[in-house]
Amino acid sequence: MKKVRTKIKQEAKTRSILQQEVDSVCPLCSSTDVGHFQIHHIDENPSNNELANLLLVCPTCHSKITKGDISQTEVQTVKLNLPNGIKVEIAAITIDKKNCCWDTYDNIPNAFIKRNNGKPSYPILNFSLINHSSRTVLMKEVVLKVKHLFDGFAGLSGPKPELLKPIATFKIKLPDADDTDTTFFELTNEISVPPSQAFKFQIQLYRNWNNKDYPVVGRMILYFTFKFNNNASYTAPKVFLNCKSENEGLRIQVLS
Ligand SMILES: [Zn+2]
């Protein structure tokens, strides 16, 4: 069957992004004859023009890939490890103890527990990220999934250092159902992060039922993914609310 080739929109702009990404050097053989480089479709689908699927390579390497002398896996690995690719890392996930009644949970990383201390009960999570890329990245979207565990008891906790001042607080609705439901939260103002800069933002969670907002109760695991420009995304470590691990729910279920 003939493959359908869709023309790349704004090809010059795309090419310039891809050239920046490889630092004007063929990522497979180090050729610097960038004027002759070609755009390769990593998944071999010529109509998939997402930047994540494109790689700028020299004509020699391009024909090697087409002939199968360089494997698709090899190409994918190269794409993920480009010198100027987007690399973002989570430095810390903490809880804003001053402004909500949630606290750290037994020094378990990314586990938080609700206390009865009269403070507002909507959990406010701090995310500190570092841009390890050599260029500015733009954070565009937060994607959240949830898995609820059964109710149980809680323990005590110790303090955790705060890193930076948060640059924004996003109020994000907790997905209603496990697995089937996902919250996509598009940022009205993208966060622009220069190279080697750490940044911190907060996510305040709430539930919504019949158009009314409710605090977060129960035990659950949160799965956050942060989306950046050039289709880059970062999946954060799991966040545990009122629980310390994924297996805890099962254990409580057996006991009750
Ligand atoms: Zn090459």
Residues whose N, C-alpha, C, O or C-beta is under 5 A from the ligand:
A	BS01	ZN	C26 L28 C29 S30 S31 C58 C61
